[in-house]
């Protein structure tokens, strides 16, 4: 059963005057935007952001979420909340400034009914709101429709989030306890300033999504591990994934020049680096919980790679190899590779590694034929092992 999510975005941060906790930078976006993507990934079908004032940062966050197909609305008063809140589905409540690992969102989404994410009272949990003598609310709660609307009927001028949490406690809500290790290491935190958000980002993103899709041989064993090393540093420097992707496209175009000038090895190296940048951009999108691009923008860097492969040879074998690699690349991106193992997917990056080694040893023509055979076997495996 689907549910909605209420994100609190009203409390001021400890940074510049007038700035909000919800607008703190986190994973290449605002914190409230990241929370919305977490809730959506856990199964929420609509997002309500509870605000006291609509700032440009919040408006831009809503625009970006809407562009990705996420149903989101800004709520300024209880009348709007009563109108927009679902009457036949639970609501996931997220505290203002709360950073909680995706695993806890998934855990709260599994079971219906009132539930609270809590932490035992300790020095590490001190920033969170106390709910009884031994525990504090850890920033996430699942609220049933009855409890939500009964609270809205009597809310008055009280804080909605805290009132809902206290009502859930009185109703005997199920409790999910956060281990102290997650609190100590920052995977569950309540942030009030940008420096705190940066520290929490390092902890949360280091245990972030690993990408469950099957990848090609070179990507799986070479490019993806390298991208996982580079992406966190770029994320901390607030480098957008789109800029990295554009750099990959530009480098791919530049790489064709040395290949045309018969500096084949240098050109193939640049093409491989271009594909690494494209993979890093994918990793940045995964860390930010954004959907990976599946349109033309995702194929520009690989297109330059296959063009470089076609230009690197003298006969028709290189041209046919490039065409077959383009088909395999599309199948890999669109997840149409069947049940084959990563080492069986011969992508342009895999071919570049073989051709680069051949260029250094002077056996480029022979290696192009070997790569052609590998591509044919790879395409055949994807067809034969495909599940209808």
C-alpha positions as CSV (number, residue, x, y, z in Angstrom):
1,X,0.0,0.0,0.0
2,X,1.3,3.4,-0.9
3,X,1.8,6.3,1.5
4,X,2.5,10.0,1.5
5,X,5.3,11.9,3.2
6,X,5.4,15.1,5.2
7,X,8.7,16.9,5.3
8,X,9.2,19.7,7.9
9,X,11.1,22.7,6.4
10,X,10.6,25.7,8.7
11,X,13.4,25.8,11.2
12,X,16.3,28.2,10.8
13,X,19.8,27.0,10.5
14,X,22.8,28.2,12.5
15,X,24.4,29.6,9.4
16,X,23.4,32.9,7.7
17,X,20.4,34.8,9.0
18,X,17.2,33.7,7.3
19,X,18.6,30.4,6.0
20,X,16.7,27.2,6.7
21,X,17.9,23.7,7.7
22,X,15.9,22.4,4.8
23,X,18.0,24.5,2.4
24,X,21.4,23.1,3.6
25,X,23.4,21.6,0.8
26,X,23.4,17.8,0.9
27,X,24.4,15.3,-1.9
28,X,24.4,17.9,-4.6
29,X,21.0,19.4,-3.7
30,X,19.1,20.8,-0.8
31,X,18.5,18.6,2.2
32,X,14.7,18.7,1.9
33,X,15.1,17.6,-1.8
34,X,17.2,14.6,-0.7
35,X,14.6,13.7,1.9
36,X,11.9,13.8,-0.7
37,X,13.9,11.5,-3.0
38,X,14.5,9.1,-0.1
39,X,10.8,9.0,0.7
40,X,9.9,8.4,-3.0
41,X,12.4,5.6,-3.3
42,X,10.9,4.0,-0.2
43,X,7.4,4.1,-1.9
44,X,5.8,7.5,-1.1
45,X,3.5,8.6,-4.0
46,X,3.2,12.2,-2.9
47,X,5.4,14.6,-0.9
48,X,4.1,17.5,1.2
49,X,6.7,20.0,2.4
50,X,5.5,21.9,5.5
51,X,6.9,25.4,5.4
52,X,6.4,28.7,7.2
53,X,7.7,30.8,4.3
54,X,8.4,29.9,0.7
55,X,12.0,30.7,-0.2
56,X,13.6,30.6,-3.7
57,X,15.7,27.6,-2.6
58,X,12.5,25.7,-1.7
59,X,10.8,26.7,-4.9
60,X,13.7,25.5,-7.0
61,X,13.8,22.2,-5.1
62,X,10.1,21.7,-5.9
63,X,10.8,22.4,-9.6
64,X,13.6,19.9,-9.7
65,X,11.6,17.2,-8.0
66,X,8.6,17.8,-10.3
67,X,10.9,17.6,-13.3
68,X,11.8,14.1,-12.1
69,X,8.2,13.1,-11.9
70,X,7.8,13.4,-8.1
71,X,4.5,14.7,-7.0
72,X,5.3,17.4,-4.5
73,X,3.5,20.4,-2.9
74,X,4.4,23.2,-0.5
75,X,2.0,23.4,2.5
76,X,1.8,26.6,4.5
77,X,-1.2,26.1,6.8
78,X,-3.3,23.4,8.4
79,X,-6.2,24.0,6.0
80,X,-4.0,23.0,3.0
81,X,-2.7,20.0,5.0
82,X,-6.3,18.8,5.7
83,X,-7.1,19.2,2.0
84,X,-4.0,17.4,0.6
85,X,-3.2,14.7,3.2
86,X,-4.4,11.2,2.2
87,X,-7.4,9.9,4.2
88,X,-6.9,6.2,3.4
89,X,-3.1,5.9,3.6
90,X,-0.4,6.3,6.1
91,X,2.0,9.3,6.2
92,X,5.7,9.2,6.7
93,X,6.9,12.2,8.8
94,X,10.4,13.5,8.5
95,X,11.8,15.9,11.0
96,X,13.3,19.3,10.0
97,X,17.0,18.8,9.4
98,X,17.0,15.0,9.9
99,X,19.5,12.9,8.0
100,X,18.5,9.3,8.1
101,X,20.0,6.4,6.1
102,X,17.8,5.0,3.3
103,X,17.6,1.6,5.1
104,X,15.5,3.2,7.8
105,X,13.1,4.7,5.3
106,X,12.7,1.3,3.8
107,X,12.1,-0.3,7.2
108,X,9.4,2.3,8.1
109,X,7.8,1.7,4.7
110,X,7.3,-2.0,5.1
111,X,4.6,-2.2,7.8
112,X,1.4,-0.1,8.1
113,X,0.3,1.6,11.2
114,X,1.9,4.0,13.7
115,X,5.7,3.6,14.1
116,X,8.6,5.7,15.4
117,X,12.3,5.6,14.7
118,X,13.9,6.1,18.1
119,X,17.3,6.2,19.7
120,X,18.3,5.3,23.2
121,X,19.0,8.4,25.3
122,X,22.7,9.1,25.2
123,X,25.2,11.9,24.4
124,X,25.1,11.0,20.7
125,X,21.3,11.3,20.6
126,X,21.1,14.6,22.5
127,X,20.1,16.7,19.5
128,X,16.9,14.7,19.0
129,X,13.6,15.4,20.7
130,X,13.0,13.4,23.9
131,X,9.8,11.3,23.9
132,X,10.2,9.6,27.3
133,X,12.8,9.0,30.1
134,X,14.8,6.5,28.0
135,X,14.4,7.3,24.3
136,X,14.4,10.1,21.8
137,X,12.7,10.5,18.4
138,X,15.3,9.9,15.7
139,X,13.5,12.0,13.0
140,X,11.3,9.5,11.2
141,X,7.7,8.4,12.0
142,X,4.9,6.6,10.2
143,X,1.5,8.0,11.1
144,X,-1.9,6.4,10.4
145,X,-4.7,8.5,8.8
146,X,-6.8,8.4,12.0
147,X,-4.0,9.7,14.2
148,X,-3.0,12.4,11.6
149,X,-6.5,13.9,11.2
150,X,-7.4,13.6,14.8
151,X,-4.2,15.7,15.5
152,X,-5.0,18.2,12.7
153,X,-8.4,18.7,14.3
154,X,-6.9,19.9,17.5
155,X,-3.5,21.3,16.4
156,X,-4.1,25.0,16.9
157,X,-0.8,26.8,17.0
158,X,1.3,23.8,18.1
159,X,4.2,22.3,16.2
160,X,2.7,19.6,13.9
161,X,5.7,17.3,13.8
162,X,6.2,17.2,17.6
163,X,2.5,17.0,18.3
164,X,2.2,14.0,15.9
165,X,5.1,12.3,17.5
166,X,3.7,12.7,21.0
167,X,0.3,11.5,19.9
168,X,2.0,8.4,18.3
169,X,3.8,7.8,21.6
170,X,0.5,7.9,23.5
171,X,-1.1,5.6,21.0
172,X,1.6,3.0,21.6
173,X,3.3,3.2,18.2
174,X,5.7,0.5,17.2
175,X,9.3,1.6,17.8
176,X,12.4,0.9,15.6
177,X,15.6,1.6,17.5
178,X,18.7,3.0,15.9
179,X,21.9,1.3,16.9
180,X,24.3,3.6,18.7
181,X,27.0,3.0,16.0
182,X,24.8,4.8,13.4
183,X,24.4,7.8,15.8
184,X,28.1,7.9,16.6
185,X,29.1,7.7,12.9
186,X,26.6,10.2,11.7
187,X,24.4,7.9,9.6
188,X,21.4,9.2,11.7
189,X,21.8,12.8,12.6
190,X,20.0,16.1,13.2
191,X,21.9,19.0,11.5
192,X,21.6,22.7,12.1
193,X,24.5,24.0,10.1
194,X,26.3,23.3,6.8
195,X,29.4,21.9,8.4
196,X,27.3,19.3,10.3
197,X,25.5,18.4,7.0
198,X,28.9,17.9,5.3
199,X,30.1,15.5,8.0
200,X,26.8,13.6,7.9
201,X,27.0,13.4,4.1
202,X,30.3,11.6,4.3
203,X,28.9,9.0,6.6
204,X,25.6,8.5,4.8
205,X,26.9,8.6,1.2
206,X,29.8,6.2,2.0
207,X,27.1,3.6,2.7
208,X,24.9,4.7,-0.1
209,X,23.4,2.8,-3.1
210,X,25.9,0.7,-5.0
211,X,24.0,0.4,-8.2
212,X,22.2,-2.9,-8.7
213,X,22.1,-2.9,-12.5
214,X,24.3,-5.3,-14.4
215,X,27.2,-3.5,-16.1
216,X,29.7,-4.3,-18.8
217,X,33.0,-6.0,-18.1
218,X,35.2,-2.9,-18.1
219,X,32.6,-0.8,-16.2
220,X,32.0,-3.5,-13.6
221,X,35.7,-4.2,-12.8
222,X,37.5,-1.0,-13.7
223,X,35.4,2.2,-14.3
224,X,32.8,1.7,-11.5
225,X,35.4,1.1,-8.7
226,X,37.3,4.2,-9.9
227,X,34.1,6.2,-10.1
228,X,33.2,5.2,-6.5
229,X,36.6,6.7,-5.4
230,X,36.2,9.9,-7.3
231,X,32.5,10.7,-6.8
232,X,32.5,11.4,-3.0
233,X,35.3,14.0,-3.4
234,X,33.4,15.7,-6.3
235,X,30.2,15.6,-4.2
236,X,31.9,17.3,-1.3
237,X,33.1,20.0,-3.7
238,X,29.5,20.4,-4.8
239,X,30.3,19.6,-8.5
240,X,27.1,18.8,-10.3
241,X,26.7,15.5,-12.1
242,X,25.7,17.4,-15.3
243,X,29.0,19.3,-15.4
244,X,30.9,16.0,-15.1
245,X,28.8,14.5,-17.9
246,X,29.4,17.6,-20.1
247,X,33.2,17.2,-19.4
248,X,32.9,13.6,-20.5
249,X,31.3,14.6,-23.8
250,X,33.9,17.3,-24.5
251,X,36.8,15.0,-23.8
252,X,35.3,12.4,-26.1
253,X,35.1,14.9,-28.9
254,X,38.7,16.0,-28.3
255,X,39.9,12.4,-28.3
256,X,38.9,12.0,-32.0
257,X,41.5,14.5,-33.1
258,X,44.7,12.5,-32.1
259,X,43.1,9.4,-33.6
260,X,42.7,11.2,-36.9
261,X,46.3,12.3,-36.6
262,X,47.3,8.6,-36.2
263,X,48.2,9.1,-32.5
264,X,45.9,6.2,-31.8
265,X,47.1,5.3,-28.3
266,X,46.6,8.8,-27.0
267,X,43.2,9.1,-28.5
268,X,42.1,5.8,-27.0
269,X,43.3,6.8,-23.6
270,X,41.3,10.0,-23.8
271,X,38.2,8.0,-24.8
272,X,38.6,5.7,-21.9
273,X,38.9,8.7,-19.6
274,X,35.8,10.1,-21.1
275,X,33.8,7.0,-20.3
276,X,35.2,7.1,-16.7
277,X,33.9,10.7,-16.3
278,X,30.5,9.5,-17.7
279,X,30.5,6.7,-15.1
280,X,31.4,9.1,-12.4
281,X,28.4,11.3,-13.4
282,X,26.2,8.2,-13.1
283,X,27.6,7.6,-9.6
284,X,26.9,11.2,-8.6
285,X,23.3,10.8,-9.7
286,X,23.0,7.5,-7.8
287,X,24.4,9.1,-4.6
288,X,21.9,12.0,-4.9
289,X,19.0,9.4,-5.5
290,X,18.3,11.0,-8.9
291,X,17.2,8.8,-11.8
292,X,19.9,7.9,-14.3
293,X,19.5,9.5,-17.7
294,X,18.3,7.1,-20.3
295,X,17.9,9.5,-23.3
296,X,20.4,10.9,-25.8
297,X,22.5,12.6,-23.1
298,X,23.6,9.2,-21.7
299,X,24.9,8.1,-25.1
300,X,27.0,11.0,-26.2
301,X,30.2,9.9,-24.5
302,X,29.8,6.3,-25.7
303,X,29.0,7.5,-29.2
304,X,32.4,9.3,-29.3
305,X,34.0,6.1,-28.1
306,X,32.5,4.0,-30.9
307,X,33.4,6.7,-33.4
308,X,37.0,6.6,-32.2
309,X,37.0,2.8,-32.5
310,X,35.7,3.0,-36.1
311,X,38.4,5.6,-36.9
312,X,41.2,3.6,-35.3
313,X,41.2,0.8,-37.9
314,X,41.9,0.8,-41.6
315,X,39.3,-1.7,-42.9
316,X,35.6,-2.5,-42.5
317,X,36.1,-4.6,-39.4
318,X,36.5,-1.6,-37.2
319,X,33.3,0.0,-38.6
320,X,31.3,-3.2,-38.1
321,X,32.8,-3.5,-34.6
322,X,31.7,0.0,-33.7
323,X,28.1,-0.6,-34.9
324,X,27.9,-3.8,-32.9
325,X,29.4,-2.1,-29.8
326,X,26.8,0.7,-30.1
327,X,24.0,-1.9,-30.0
328,X,25.5,-3.6,-26.9
329,X,26.0,-0.2,-25.2
330,X,22.3,0.6,-25.6
331,X,21.3,-2.8,-24.4
332,X,23.5,-2.4,-21.3
333,X,22.1,1.1,-20.5
334,X,18.5,0.1,-21.0
335,X,19.0,-3.1,-19.0
336,X,18.1,-5.5,-21.8
337,X,21.1,-7.8,-21.4
338,X,19.2,-10.8,-20.1
339,X,20.8,-12.8,-17.3
340,X,24.4,-12.6,-18.5
341,X,27.3,-12.0,-16.1
342,X,29.1,-8.7,-16.3
343,X,32.2,-10.2,-17.8
344,X,30.1,-11.4,-20.7
345,X,29.0,-7.9,-21.7
346,X,31.5,-6.5,-24.2
347,X,30.9,-2.7,-24.1
348,X,32.9,0.0,-25.9
349,X,35.0,0.5,-22.8
350,X,36.0,-3.2,-22.9
351,X,37.0,-2.8,-26.5
352,X,39.0,0.3,-25.8
353,X,41.1,-1.5,-23.3
354,X,42.0,-4.3,-25.8
355,X,42.6,-1.8,-28.6
356,X,44.8,0.4,-26.4
357,X,47.0,-2.6,-25.5
358,X,47.2,-3.5,-29.2
359,X,48.1,0.1,-30.2
360,X,51.0,0.0,-27.8
361,X,52.3,-3.3,-29.2
362,X,51.6,-2.6,-32.9
363,X,49.0,-5.3,-33.4
364,X,45.9,-3.1,-33.8
365,X,44.5,-4.9,-36.9
366,X,44.6,-8.3,-35.2
367,X,43.1,-7.0,-32.0
368,X,40.2,-5.4,-33.9
369,X,39.3,-8.9,-35.2
370,X,39.6,-10.3,-31.7
371,X,37.3,-7.6,-30.4
372,X,34.8,-8.3,-33.1
373,X,34.7,-11.9,-32.1
374,X,34.2,-10.9,-28.5
375,X,31.4,-8.5,-29.4
376,X,29.6,-11.2,-31.5
377,X,29.8,-13.7,-28.6
378,X,28.6,-11.1,-26.2
379,X,25.6,-10.2,-28.3
380,X,24.8,-13.8,-28.8
381,X,24.9,-14.5,-25.1
382,X,22.5,-11.6,-24.4
383,X,20.1,-13.0,-26.9
384,X,20.3,-16.7,-25.9
385,X,20.1,-15.9,-22.1
386,X,17.3,-13.4,-22.4
387,X,14.2,-14.0,-20.3
388,X,10.9,-13.1,-21.9
